[in-house]
Amino acid sequence: MPKSDRDFSLMHVGGRVRPSGRLWNPSADVYKTGEGWFVKVDLAGICSDDLQISVSESRLHIRGCRRDTFYREGIVYHQMEITYSRFEKTIQFPCPIESAAIERDYRDGFLLITLRCS
């Protein structure tokens, strides 16, 4: 199987398959609202309890890991296109957001973050 730079393929370890150590960077949309900011991050297949969200100065940091929960012993994959590994996303805002109230929701594969600035 040829490798390319956009491959995040799985590594074979002792006859098993595990996520590669490479980070992936999920897509995000950022909207300015009357109260602050709204951020939507494409994170299908992520357990929302495993997400880490932090704010520093004017940056929003999101970290986590997507795991293949359907993997079973004795199964050999035929085609793998979904990236299973750790991810990080940092979003730079044009103003400080450290004091913003943060609300988060996870719906239909999207992490939804509302930042209410005072």
C-alpha positions as CSV (number, residue, x, y, z in Angstrom):
1,M,0.0,0.0,0.0
2,P,1.7,3.3,-1.1
3,K,2.0,6.0,1.5
4,S,1.4,9.7,1.0
5,D,1.7,12.7,3.2
6,R,-2.0,12.8,3.7
7,D,-2.1,9.1,4.9
8,F,-2.7,8.7,8.6
9,S,-2.8,4.9,8.1
10,L,-2.9,2.4,10.9
11,M,0.3,0.7,12.1
12,H,0.4,-3.0,12.6
13,V,1.7,-4.0,16.0
14,G,1.9,-7.6,17.0
15,G,-0.8,-8.6,14.6
16,R,-3.1,-5.9,15.9
17,V,-4.0,-2.5,14.5
18,R,-3.6,0.7,16.5
19,P,-3.8,4.4,15.7
20,S,-0.8,6.1,14.3
21,G,1.0,8.6,16.5
22,R,0.5,11.4,14.1
23,L,-1.8,14.3,15.0
24,W,-4.7,15.3,12.8
25,N,-6.2,18.8,12.7
26,P,-10.0,18.8,12.4
27,S,-11.9,21.4,10.4
28,A,-13.6,24.3,12.2
29,D,-15.9,27.2,11.4
30,V,-15.7,30.4,13.5
31,Y,-18.5,32.9,13.7
32,K,-18.6,36.4,15.4
33,T,-21.9,36.9,17.3
34,G,-23.4,39.8,19.2
35,E,-22.3,38.2,22.5
36,G,-18.9,36.9,21.4
37,W,-18.0,33.9,19.3
38,F,-19.4,30.6,18.1
39,V,-17.1,27.8,17.0
40,K,-18.2,24.6,15.2
41,V,-15.6,21.7,15.0
42,D,-16.0,18.6,12.8
43,L,-15.4,15.8,15.3
44,A,-17.4,12.8,14.2
45,G,-16.8,9.7,16.2
46,I,-15.3,11.4,19.3
47,C,-16.5,10.7,22.8
48,S,-17.3,14.1,24.2
49,D,-16.1,13.1,27.6
50,D,-12.6,12.7,26.2
51,L,-12.4,16.3,24.9
52,Q,-10.0,18.8,26.5
53,I,-10.9,22.5,25.9
54,S,-8.7,25.3,27.2
55,V,-8.3,29.0,26.6
56,S,-5.2,31.1,26.9
57,E,-5.1,34.8,26.0
58,S,-6.6,34.9,22.5
59,R,-6.4,31.2,21.7
60,L,-8.8,28.3,22.0
61,H,-7.2,24.8,22.3
62,I,-9.1,21.6,21.7
63,R,-7.5,18.2,22.2
64,G,-8.7,14.6,22.1
65,C,-8.5,11.3,20.4
66,R,-10.7,9.4,18.0
67,R,-10.6,5.6,18.6
68,D,-12.0,2.8,16.5
69,T,-14.6,1.4,18.8
70,F,-15.8,-1.2,16.2
71,Y,-12.5,-3.0,16.1
72,R,-12.8,-6.7,17.2
73,E,-10.1,-9.4,17.5
74,G,-10.0,-11.6,14.4
75,I,-11.2,-8.8,12.1
76,V,-8.9,-7.9,9.2
77,Y,-9.5,-4.6,7.6
78,H,-10.1,-4.3,3.8
79,Q,-10.3,-0.5,3.5
80,M,-9.5,2.1,6.1
81,E,-10.0,5.8,5.3
82,I,-11.0,7.3,8.7
83,T,-8.3,8.8,10.8
84,Y,-8.0,7.3,14.3
85,S,-5.5,9.1,16.4
86,R,-4.9,12.1,18.7
87,F,-5.9,15.5,17.4
88,E,-5.3,19.1,18.3
89,K,-7.0,22.2,17.1
90,T,-5.9,25.8,18.0
91,I,-8.0,28.7,16.9
92,Q,-6.5,32.2,17.1
93,F,-9.0,35.0,17.8
94,P,-8.3,38.7,17.0
95,C,-9.0,39.7,20.7
96,P,-8.4,38.2,24.2
97,I,-11.0,35.5,25.1
98,E,-9.5,34.4,28.5
99,S,-12.4,35.9,30.5
100,A,-15.1,34.5,28.1
101,A,-17.8,32.2,29.5
102,I,-17.6,29.0,27.7
103,E,-20.5,26.7,26.8
104,R,-20.0,23.5,24.9
105,D,-22.3,20.9,23.2
106,Y,-21.7,17.9,21.0
107,R,-24.3,17.3,18.4
108,D,-24.4,15.3,15.2
109,G,-20.7,14.9,15.0
110,F,-19.9,18.6,15.7
111,L,-18.4,20.1,18.8
112,L,-20.3,23.4,19.3
113,I,-18.6,26.0,21.5
114,T,-20.1,29.4,22.5
115,L,-17.7,32.0,23.9
116,R,-19.6,34.8,25.6
117,C,-17.3,37.8,26.1
118,S,-18.1,40.5,28.6
